[in-house]
Amino acid sequence: MSSMRLRPKHFRNSLLIASVIITVLILFASPSKRTVPEVQLHPAAQRKRQRGISHEPLLLTPRKIPDFCTDKQIKTLFLVHTAPSHFSDRSQLREYLKKPPDFAVVFALGRTGNSTLDLLVSEEAHLHNDMVIFSFRDTYRNLTLKFVNAIRWIKSECSLPGARSVVKVDDDVWVNMPMLQRYNSQLFVKYSDRILFLATIHCMVWRRVRVARRLESKWFVSKDEYHLPYYPPYCGGLAYIVPFHLLRALVEASYDVPFFWIDDVYATGLLARQAHIGHAQISSYYAMGANENGTSASNWLDIMNVTFGGTNFMFAHMNSDFLRQVRFWLFRSTDERKLGSGKFDVF
């Protein structure tokens, strides 16, 4: 009798165990689990997605690769950060910076959101085929995107087989071309039929610059954006010279280094540090404290002496209407015979 009473209890326990086993089998035998395994990213791809600037905006122009990109004679490329509305600046720079036969120029910019202005810029780009226009909004805080995507475009689309250097400049710069040519020629050393170039960015170097923490500062940066008290060494953004072969290292670093909106710090500080690239101090070649007291000067040499205190400058900041007129005069007064010859006498 006792064994007869136990049978229903054993039967219920058996049913419970069987139902649990069947449920487990169904869950682990789900088609979605069998046919869609979890994707494992390569570590490098994980770093690119998690850390650096991975988003690459739509390239609006150029629609065809500029001719200079395949020209073996081009030794120096000017990469010009320009604002969409600065038509006159681009016109002056386009005429002057391309005078030496071994120099080329490309302008990098974004969109404005103003359909009329964007249309005018697009027409200019199609006419000259020397403008790289990206789909992001052209703002001060997007200058980092402008630089990063411009050098990525150069490396992927503009091979420049004979290039030695890229000179990044703003569109309000004056460039002493004979002096720049002489300087570039001195940076190359011939050895065993190869040309060696110093693994440094040549510029006005800023060191131990404290991060601005005051809210009213134009360059205010929170600790969430950058936690250290000082920036790494970086270049003033008006103009700097980058050996062409270092672009690849900067491009690769841009996939690892998180976005930071101050472009000078990001491009020549954070990226350079990641890529183990140094800096060469040439601040004595920059005229940054120009004044406007040269309006009565009678010729361009007097204007340079009065306005900048001398002519031994490679780059000058022309950030006013008057100084832009000075620049135009200087561009027109350059002795073109020096630009195409071996004589690199500074003005």
Secondary structure by P-SEA (a helix, b strand, c coil): cccccaaaaaaaaaaaaaaaaaaaaaaaacccccccccccccaaaaaaaccccccccccccccccccccccccccbbbbccccccaaaaaaaaaacccccccbbbbbbbbbcccaaaaaaaaaaaaaccccccccccccccaaaaaaaaaaaaaacccccccccbbbbbccccccaaaaaaaaaaaacccccccccccccccccccccccccccccccccccccccccccccccccccbbbbcccaaaaaaaaaaccccccccccccccaaaaaabbbbbbccccccccccccccccccaaaaaaaacccccccbbbcccaaaaaaaaaaaaacaaaaaaccccccc
